[in-house]
Structure formats: C-alpha cells, structure tokens
Amino acid sequence: MKTLLSVVALVLIFALSGFAQTDPSNEPDPKLTEVWENEPRLVTPGRENKPPADAIVLFDGKSLSEWVGKDGGEAKWKIGGGALTVVKDTGDIATKRAFGDVQLHLEWRTPKKVSVEGQGRGNSGVFLQSRYEVQVLDSYNNRTYFNGQAGSIYKQYIPLVNASHGPNEWQTYDIIFIAPRFKADGALETPGRLTVFHNGILIQNHVELKGETVYRGQPFYRAHALKEPLKLQDHGNPVSYRNIWIREL
C-alpha cells in the first residue's frame, strides 16, 4: 500500500510541475527578448538584373574606368555588346579600388568554339584580393582535375557539384568573401573564407582558405593589407564578363 501511495504521489508531483511550467503566469515576458536597437539599414534590392542600391558597379557594359591593366597601365580588354572580353597577352586586369570583406556578383561566358579540352578550354579566373582564385573554366562535358574545374577554389577545394552551362552561355557567380586577418608581426590571425554560388547553386560552403592560390606546391599565407584589388585573369582564352558589381560588407 505504501508503494502505491508513493507512486501516486510522484505522479501528482510531476503533473503539478508540468502544469507550473506551462502556466503562462510563470513564463517570461516575450518582450524581454525583442531587440529594438541597431535597426538594419534599408537597401533597395536590384530588379530586372540590376545591382542593389548600395553596390559599387565595376563594369556596366560600357566602360573600363574602374579597372587598370598590366603594371597599372590602361586595361586593354575588349568591350562589345555589353560584355568585357579577355584579349590574349594583354595581361590581367585589376580594380582601381581595394576591397576586404565583400559580396561579389559577376556573369561570365566561355567561347562558343570548342577546340581543346581540359584547362585550355575557356580558362580565366576571379582573384579576390588579387590572390585567392575562384576558377573560371568551360566545365561542360570537359573533364580535368577536379580542384581546377569551374567553381573550384583553385588547387584547394573541389566544388560541391558541377553547375556549369555549356559554351557561349552566360553563367553567374555570387561570391561571399571574408578576408584573412594578420597580426602586427605578419602572422596569420584568422584565415580567409569563401562561399560561392554558381548559377544559383551553392558550390563552396564557407570554406577556409589554405593560403594564396599557387599552381605548384602547397598554398601559404603572406601578410597583406586588409583591402586589396579584385583581379580578373588573362589565361589566353577569350572569356567574357558582364554585370560585375560588388558590395562591401
């Protein structure tokens, strides 16, 4: 009998405690967790393929005024039909402005004529801070080493999927870049990170950069300024770009 009474008592205790927990009078005021400070600033989103209101337009289809060429000289890539196209052997182009943490949008297109395979097919690159490359390549039915195909962080990270369109089709990159930080003595404090969407599909998910992009050997970091120019690569192929804009974060 004592055992039965003990069980009944425990059941009542648990029932009452459960009632107390669900009793609205004992719950905290929801207003205590409402934040009414630090209101997000208003930014008008872009419509009809236009950049958002706070974006810096780096290429509007008409002018290379935001860019410099080899050794800081005039950028010599070709403008036509609202696009900017690599001219072989004229060299990489870089922005006049320097950037740190950014959201970058650009559209690119590889040549219609396919005459080679692998790395020779529609090769270019987007270099954040002139050092960290997101590969541009025609990777539609074009097998190459996977950490060198379109959307790879070159020689560091394979894209999660191959989201490539075919030759001569416009493709998009939307990139979130968090710049590395260095200590006063030049040692790495925090590594850089990259998130990349290719044609609207997530292909790099906040990956930690291992260092600067290198063709041979292993990547490594060298101390540099918090803000550095964006660079587009002349790899000898007539790759085209358009609608390039950037937002500082």
C-alpha positions as CSV (number, residue, x, y, z in Angstrom):
1,M,0.0,0.0,0.0
2,K,2.9,2.4,0.9
3,T,4.4,1.7,-2.5
4,L,1.2,2.5,-4.3
5,L,0.8,5.8,-2.4
6,S,4.4,6.7,-3.2
7,V,3.8,6.1,-6.9
8,V,0.6,8.2,-6.8
9,A,2.4,11.0,-5.0
10,L,5.2,11.1,-7.6
11,V,2.7,11.2,-10.4
12,L,0.9,14.1,-8.8
13,I,4.3,15.9,-8.3
14,F,5.3,15.5,-12.0
15,A,1.8,16.6,-13.1
16,L,1.8,19.7,-11.0
17,S,5.3,20.6,-12.1
18,G,4.3,20.2,-15.7
19,F,1.3,22.5,-15.1
20,A,3.6,25.0,-13.4
21,Q,5.9,25.0,-16.4
22,T,3.0,25.6,-18.9
23,D,1.2,28.2,-16.7
24,P,1.5,31.4,-18.7
25,S,1.8,33.4,-15.5
26,N,5.2,31.7,-14.8
27,E,6.6,32.3,-18.3
28,P,8.9,35.3,-19.1
29,D,7.5,38.3,-20.9
30,P,8.3,37.8,-24.7
31,K,9.1,41.5,-24.9
32,L,12.3,40.8,-22.9
33,T,13.8,39.1,-26.0
34,E,12.7,41.8,-28.5
35,V,15.6,43.9,-29.9
36,W,14.7,47.4,-30.9
37,E,18.2,48.8,-31.3
38,N,20.7,48.6,-34.3
39,E,18.0,48.7,-36.9
40,P,19.2,47.3,-40.3
41,R,19.7,50.0,-42.8
42,L,17.4,50.0,-45.8
43,V,18.9,48.8,-49.1
44,T,16.7,48.7,-52.2
45,P,17.3,45.3,-54.0
46,G,18.1,45.2,-57.6
47,R,15.3,44.4,-60.1
48,E,15.5,43.1,-63.7
49,N,19.1,42.1,-63.3
50,K,20.2,45.4,-61.9
51,P,22.6,45.7,-58.8
52,P,21.3,46.6,-55.4
53,A,21.3,50.2,-54.5
54,D,24.4,50.1,-52.3
55,A,26.6,48.1,-54.8
56,I,29.7,49.5,-56.5
57,V,29.3,48.8,-60.2
58,L,32.7,47.6,-61.5
59,F,31.5,47.0,-65.1
60,D,28.3,48.4,-66.6
61,G,28.9,47.1,-70.1
62,K,30.3,50.4,-71.4
63,S,33.4,51.5,-69.5
64,L,36.7,50.2,-68.0
65,S,37.0,53.2,-65.8
66,E,37.1,51.1,-62.7
67,W,40.0,48.9,-64.0
68,V,43.7,49.0,-64.7
69,G,45.8,46.7,-66.8
70,K,49.3,45.2,-66.5
71,D,51.7,47.2,-64.4
72,G,48.9,49.7,-63.5
73,G,48.5,50.8,-67.1
74,E,45.4,51.0,-69.2
75,A,43.2,48.0,-69.3
76,K,43.2,46.6,-72.8
77,W,40.4,44.0,-72.8
78,K,37.7,44.4,-75.5
79,I,34.3,45.9,-74.8
80,G,31.4,44.9,-77.1
81,G,27.7,44.0,-76.9
82,G,27.7,45.0,-73.2
83,A,30.4,42.5,-72.4
84,L,34.1,42.7,-71.5
85,T,36.3,40.1,-73.2
86,V,39.9,38.9,-72.5
87,V,42.4,40.0,-75.2
88,K,45.1,37.4,-75.2
89,D,48.5,38.5,-73.9
90,T,47.3,41.9,-72.7
91,G,47.5,40.7,-69.1
92,D,45.2,40.5,-66.1
93,I,43.1,43.5,-65.2
94,A,42.5,44.7,-61.6
95,T,40.2,47.1,-59.9
96,K,41.4,50.6,-59.0
97,R,39.7,50.3,-55.7
98,A,40.7,47.9,-53.0
99,F,38.3,45.6,-51.1
100,G,38.2,43.5,-47.9
101,D,35.0,41.5,-47.0
102,V,32.7,41.6,-49.9
103,Q,29.7,40.2,-51.7
104,L,30.6,39.9,-55.4
105,H,28.3,39.3,-58.4
106,L,29.5,38.7,-62.0
107,E,28.5,36.9,-65.1
108,W,30.9,35.1,-67.4
109,R,30.8,33.2,-70.7
110,T,33.3,30.9,-72.3
111,P,33.9,30.8,-76.1
112,K,31.4,29.2,-78.4
113,K,34.1,27.4,-80.4
114,V,35.5,24.4,-78.6
115,S,38.9,23.4,-80.0
116,V,40.7,21.9,-77.0
117,E,39.9,20.1,-73.7
118,G,40.9,20.4,-70.1
119,Q,42.5,23.6,-68.8
120,G,42.8,25.1,-72.2
121,R,39.1,25.4,-72.7
122,G,37.6,28.8,-71.6
123,N,40.1,29.4,-68.8
124,S,40.1,32.5,-66.7
125,G,39.8,33.3,-63.0
126,V,38.4,35.6,-60.4
127,F,41.0,36.6,-57.8
128,L,39.8,38.0,-54.6
129,Q,42.3,40.4,-53.2
130,S,44.4,39.5,-56.3
131,R,45.4,36.3,-54.5
132,Y,42.6,33.9,-53.9
133,E,41.2,32.4,-57.1
134,V,37.7,31.1,-58.0
135,Q,38.3,29.2,-61.2
136,V,36.5,30.1,-64.4
137,L,36.5,27.3,-67.0
138,D,34.3,25.6,-69.5
139,S,33.5,22.6,-67.4
140,Y,30.5,21.4,-69.5
141,N,31.5,17.9,-70.7
142,N,35.1,18.8,-70.1
143,R,37.0,16.6,-67.7
144,T,40.0,18.0,-65.9
145,Y,41.4,17.7,-62.4
146,F,38.5,18.4,-60.1
147,N,40.2,21.1,-57.9
148,G,40.8,23.0,-61.2
149,Q,37.3,22.9,-62.8
150,A,34.8,25.7,-62.8
151,G,33.8,26.8,-59.4
152,S,36.8,25.3,-57.7
153,I,38.9,27.3,-55.2
154,Y,41.9,26.6,-57.5
155,K,44.0,23.7,-56.2
156,Q,42.3,23.9,-52.8
157,Y,38.6,23.0,-52.9
158,I,36.6,20.9,-55.4
159,P,33.1,22.4,-56.0
160,L,30.2,20.5,-54.3
161,V,28.6,20.0,-57.7
162,N,29.3,20.9,-61.3
163,A,26.6,23.5,-62.1
164,S,28.1,24.5,-65.5
165,H,26.2,25.7,-68.5
166,G,27.5,25.0,-72.0
167,P,29.9,27.0,-74.1
168,N,28.8,30.5,-75.1
169,E,26.1,30.5,-72.4
170,W,26.1,33.2,-69.7
171,Q,26.8,31.9,-66.2
172,T,26.8,33.6,-62.8
173,Y,29.0,33.7,-59.8
174,D,27.8,35.1,-56.5
175,I,30.6,35.1,-54.0
176,I,30.9,36.0,-50.3
177,F,34.5,36.6,-49.3
178,I,35.7,37.1,-45.8
179,A,39.3,38.4,-45.9
180,P,42.1,37.0,-43.8
181,R,43.4,39.0,-40.9
182,F,47.1,39.2,-39.9
183,K,48.8,40.2,-36.7
184,A,51.1,43.1,-36.4
185,D,54.1,40.8,-36.8
186,G,52.7,39.4,-40.1
187,A,51.5,36.1,-38.6
188,L,48.1,34.8,-39.7
189,E,45.4,35.7,-37.2
190,T,42.3,34.4,-39.0
191,P,42.2,32.7,-42.4
192,G,40.0,33.9,-45.3
193,R,36.7,32.2,-46.2
194,L,34.7,31.8,-49.4
195,T,31.2,30.9,-50.2
196,V,30.3,30.6,-53.9
197,F,27.0,30.1,-55.8
198,H,27.4,29.0,-59.4
199,N,24.2,29.7,-61.5
200,G,22.3,29.9,-58.2
201,I,23.6,26.7,-56.8
202,L,25.8,26.5,-53.7
203,I,29.1,25.0,-54.7
204,Q,31.5,26.3,-52.0
205,N,30.1,26.5,-48.4
206,H,32.1,28.9,-46.2
207,V,35.4,27.1,-46.9
208,E,38.6,28.1,-45.1
209,L,41.3,29.3,-47.5
210,K,44.6,27.5,-47.0
211,G,46.6,30.4,-48.4
212,E,47.2,32.2,-51.7
213,T,46.5,30.4,-54.9
214,V,49.5,28.7,-56.3
215,Y,50.0,26.5,-59.4
216,R,52.9,24.4,-57.9
217,G,53.3,23.2,-54.4
218,Q,51.1,24.0,-51.4
219,P,49.2,27.2,-50.7
220,F,50.6,29.5,-48.0
221,Y,49.7,32.9,-46.5
222,R,51.7,36.1,-46.8
223,A,50.7,39.2,-44.8
224,H,48.9,41.9,-46.8
225,A,46.6,44.8,-46.4
226,L,43.0,44.3,-45.2
227,K,41.8,45.7,-48.5
228,E,43.3,44.7,-51.9
229,P,42.1,44.9,-55.6
230,L,39.9,42.4,-57.3
231,K,41.6,40.8,-60.3
232,L,40.4,39.0,-63.5
233,Q,42.8,36.7,-65.2
234,D,44.0,36.7,-68.8
235,H,44.8,33.0,-69.4
236,G,44.8,33.4,-73.2
237,N,41.2,32.4,-73.8
238,P,38.6,35.0,-75.0
239,V,36.3,34.6,-71.9
240,S,33.8,37.4,-71.5
241,Y,32.4,39.1,-68.4
242,R,29.4,41.4,-67.7
243,N,27.3,42.8,-64.9
244,I,30.1,43.0,-62.4
245,W,29.2,44.6,-59.1
246,I,30.4,44.4,-55.5
247,R,29.1,45.2,-52.0
248,E,31.5,45.9,-49.1
249,L,30.4,44.0,-46.0
